[in-house]
Amino acid sequence: MPDNSDNIQEKLEKLRQDPKKPKNPIIYIAVAVCAVIVLAGISLAVVLTAQSGQTDGGGQSILTSYDEDIALLYEDVTVYYLENGEEKSEIKHLPSTTQDIFNAWAELNKIDEKAGEKVELLSASVSDNGWEETTDSTAVYHTGTELTLTLIISDSMLKCDDSDALKETLKKTMSESGGITYNKVSLLFSGTVKQ
C-alpha cells in the first residue's frame, strides 16, 4: 500500500497557507439583518418627523406629536356651542381624544363660567350591540353594528341654566369624534372625583 502521509501533509500545509478560507454565512446574515433593522428605524423616524405638524386640506387625520411621548391622530371636529341661546358650530383641528374634544366644547360654551365651577369629563366608554357566541370549545365575539359612547360628566354641569340645550350640543359634538361615528351618545352625571 502506498504511503499517503506525505500527500496528506502537503495538502494540509497548502490549506493552512491558502488565503481563501471558507466563510461562515451566518455572520453575513446577522450583519444584513442588523443593517435592515437600523435602516427601518431611521426610515420610520424620518417619516414621523416629516408628518409632524402637517395637515391636509380635506380634514383628514395625520400623525402629529403630542406631549412628545405618543403620536395621536388629529382631526377636524365640528364643535357645537350656544351663543345667546342660539346653537352655532365651529370646526376645530384637535387631537382625536374624547378629553380634548370635550375640552374644546367646554371652552366654546364657557361651561365653567356658566356652572360657576369646573365641569369635568370623568370617564368615557364605548359599547356596541355585539354578542358572544359560546360553544363547547370556543367563544366568538360578534361585533355589533351600533356604537354607543357613554360620557360621565361632573354634576356641576347641571347648575347651568341652559343645561338641556348644552347636553344636546355636547351629544352632537361627540357623535362624530375620534374618527368614529356613534349611533348614540349617553350622558351620565356624577359628583366630581376628588384626587
N, C-alpha and C positions, 0 to 999 in steps of 0.2 A: 504494500500500500504506500502511495506517495506521501511524503511529509508536506502537509499543507500549512504547517505552523508559520513558516516564513511568509507564505502568501497572505495569511490572516493578519500577521503582524504588519505587513506592508499596507494592507487595506485600512487597518485601524490607524496607523500613522497618517495615512492620506486623509482620513476623515477628520482627525484632530487638526490638521493644517488647513483644511478646506474652509474658506471663509463663508461658504454658503451652507449655513447650519439650518436645519429645519425650524420654521417659525411656528409659534403657538397661536392658532386662530382665535382663541378665547380672549387674548389680550386685545386684538384688533376689534373684536365685537364689543368688549367692555368700553373701549375708548370711543367707539362710534355711538354707543348708547348714551354715554355721558355728554357727548357733543350735541346730540339731538335734544336732550333734556335742557341743557343750557340755552340752546337756540330757541326752544319753545318758550322758556321762561322769559327771555329777552323780548321775544315777539309779543307775548301777552302783555308785558309791561308797556311796550310801545303802543299797542292798540288801545289799552285802557287810558293811557296818558293822552293820546290823541283825541279820544272821545270825551274826556273830562271837560265839562262845561259847555259842550256843544248841544244845540237843539236843532231839530229840523223844522222846516216851515209848516209842516202838517200836523203839529201837535203830537207826533209820535215820541214815545219814551226813548231816551238814550241814557246809557250808563253814565253816572256822574259821581264824583267822590262826595261823600257825606261823612262828616266828622273824621275824615282821614282814616277811618277804621274799616268801613264797608262801602260797597258801591250799591247805590239804590237807583231804581228807575224813577225818572221824573216824568210827569205827565201834565197836560193841560186839563185843569179841573174847572168845571163851571160851579162857582160858589154862589149860592142864593142867600140873599140877606134882605132885611126890612129897612126901608128908609122912609120915615114919616108915614108909617103904616102901609106903605106900598112895597110889594115884592119886586126886587131887582136882582140882577145877576152880574157876575164879573168872572172872567176867565183868568185863572192864576196858574202859573207853571210851578208845580210843587212836587216834593218827594212823594212817592205813592204809598205813604203810610197813613193809616187811619188817623193817627195822632196829629200829623202835620196838616191833614185836610180839615180835621176838627178845629185846630188852632186858627187856620185861615178863616173858617166860618165864624168862629167866636170873635175874631178881630174885626171882621167886616160888620158883624152885628153889634159890636160894642157890648158883648154879652155880660162881661164882668161889671161894667158900669150900670147896665140895666138891672142886674141882680143885686147890686150893692156889695157883692163879694165874689171871690174866684169861683168860676164854674169849671169843673174838670171832667175830662173823659176818664173814667175809672177803668174801663175794660171794653174790649171789643172781641166778638167771636163770630165765626161764620158756621152755619149749619146748612145742610141740604136735606132733601126728601129721599135720600138714598136708604137702602136697606141691606141687611146682611143675610145671606143665604147659607145655612149651615147643613152639611151632610155628615155622614159618619166620619169621614177622614179630612174634610176641608171646610174652610169658611171663606166665602167670597163676598166682598162688599161691592154692591152695585151703586155707582154714583148717581145721585139724583139729578133732576133737571131744573129744580128751583132752588136758588140760593137765598138764604136769609142772613142779613147782617144784624147782629144784636149789639147795641151800644148801652153800656151802663154809665150814666152821667150823674154827677153830684146833684142832689135835690135842690141846691141853691138856684138852679135854673128856673125852678117853678115859682120863684119870687118875682120873676119878670111879669109886668102887666100883660104883655103880648106873648106869653109863653106858648099858647096853642099855635099861633102863627109861626113862632120861632121853631117849634118842633117840626112843622111842615117844611120849612126852609132847610133844616138840618137833614131831614129824610131825603129831600130832593138832591141836596149836595152829595150825600153819601151813597145814593142809589147807583152811581157810576163812579167808583173810585178804585184805585189800585189796579186799574186795567180790567176790572170785573164789573159786570152789570148785575146788580142784585134785584131779585124779584120783589123782595120785601125788606124794609129796614124797620126794626123794632127798637123803641127807646124805652129803657127802664131807668128809674131814678133811685138813688141810694144816698145815704149820708156820706159826706166827704171822708175819705180814708186819711187818718192821721198817721204820719210817719215820724 
